[in-house]
Amino acid sequence: MNNNIFLFINTLNIIIPILISVAFIVLIERKILGYMQLRKGPNIVGPYGIIQTIADGIKLFIKENTKPSSASTTLFFFSPALFLILALILWTIIPCPNPLININLSLILILGISSLSVYSLLGSGWASNSKYSLIGGIRAVAQTISYEISIGTILLSIVLLAGTFNLNSIINAQNNSWFLFSCLPLSYIWYISTLAETNRTPFDLTEGESELVSGYNVEYAGGPFALFFLAEYANIIFMNLLSTLLFLGGNLPINIFPLNLFILALKTSILSSIYLWIRASFPRLRYDQLMFLNWKSYLPFSIGFLLWNIILLSSINITPPNTI
């Protein structure tokens, strides 16, 4: 009984900060976009508009849920719930400060769980029985699978340098120097690939309003649409947190619990702010440009960098400590 209560409290300690962070990043996004476009953004609901996001969330959940008459009811409502559940499960693996699920092969588990989100996007597009939503779902599958290959290859280089699949050990391997410096080109490719993986501008081809009305979620309204919205921004924060752990990790000289957690949040916030800056600055790519960037640019380079690391470590007889 005590173990169940402890697990429930730990789960709430993960879910509640995530939801607060999502509301905060949505507000900051609207503020940044407003100032970059020479307008104020939210400034009416609450002091400086800070309650605007909460008001929008309440409005979405109390709206009527609509469904096309020809849609598959079960899959139509299950897909957004699955999308949010997978987004929350990913956070249980992150060691900040202690993971809820602690396994040695944590990177492999993250890749596996994040890949399952494709089923929710494709399922929502297919269940809507609309050609626009179906094309959006198919695009999501092609885009996610393509960039996951580059992401997986980059992770292999990090694993090769750290000698482990465990996130805690990867962080400890950066005590002297961040992987950002030794793998600078890979960190750039990783960051751009995470933009595509989270369907963010300029890679939001699954939600191309000029082509697909609104993509895979065109038939959704109210609560189910809000679940997609929550999951998308939770994934954005998660990917930036993962980028921080992989390339900007390492303990502080004074490893005090509140201080190192604050620095980690600050790094993640800076990377998330660059996401918002990119949205306000770059137009949407064409689909052929999206695929060209991955298959003919990022993937060959990441494979070449992996081979270079293998050859370099083998030639100087350096074997990373095996802590798997």
Secondary structure, DSSP 8 states (H G I E B T S, - for coil): -HHHHHHHHHHHHHHHHHHHHHHHHHHHHHHHHHHHTTS--S-SSSGGGTTHHHHHHHHHHHS-----TTS-HHHHHHHHHHHHHHHHHHHTTS-SSS-SS--TTHHHHHHHHHHHHHHHHHHHHHHTT-HHHHHHHHHHHHHHHHHHHHHHHHHHHHHHHHT-S-HHHHHHTTSSS-HHHHTHHHHHHHHHHHHHHTT-TTS-GGG-HHHHTTGGGTT--HHHHHHHHHHHHHHHHHHHHHHHHHHS----SS--HHHHHHHHHHHHHHHHHHHHHHHHH-----HHHHHHHIIIIIHHHHHHHHHHHHHHHHHTT-------
